[in-house]
């Protein structure tokens, strides 16, 4: 039986990689190939790659059909190998991320924020960002605060949110409150609201009761100075 285009391409499975594997298996299952058979295989594979917008390898010019066939088949096998490797990496990455998330959940010092809690914190962060931008804080300090706000923003997007950075940010804000004039009090309120959400979530997850509001760490007021 002569090798035909229909034999190689009829009823191929969906998906580029599965279809390419099927073509290679049909070629291997055919038996010994003549030069004309190899020419047909080269044309079939090239047309398939073209339709799939895939470029495997440039076949060296002036090659024989035997060389073209060997070169192209090797290229397809390399492509499939790399595609399979990428799929394995993605699957392993997903499982590792899921494990890490579960491990983080069991660790002390993390909050598992809901979508609503994340959205509320983002609003508070953006409010603080605007207040800092419109304040008299010098440019160098502004940049540092903006960097820290970005870090907090990225942290809340994680599956489990480490709370340490939020407490550290509260301390950093204590050193710039004096330069914020009328926006000092609103800024303190925004920071406290963020801490209330994060600490409340963590306390609920860890099964502990938070201290009363008056016993929680407090930011100094805008007119605070040493010795007061």
Secondary structure, 3 states (H helix, E strand, C coil): CCCCHHHHHCCCCCCHHHHHHHHHHHHHHHCCCCHHHHHHHHHHHHHHHHHCCCCCCCCCCCCCHHHHHHHHHHHHHHHHHHHHHHHHHHHHHHHHHHHHHHHHHCCCCEECCCHHHHHHHHHHHHHHHHHHHCCCCCHHHHHHHHHHHHHHHHHHCCCCEECHHHHHHHHHHHCCHHHCCCHHHHHHHHHHHHHHHHHHHHHHHHCCCCCCHHHCCCCCCCCCCCCC
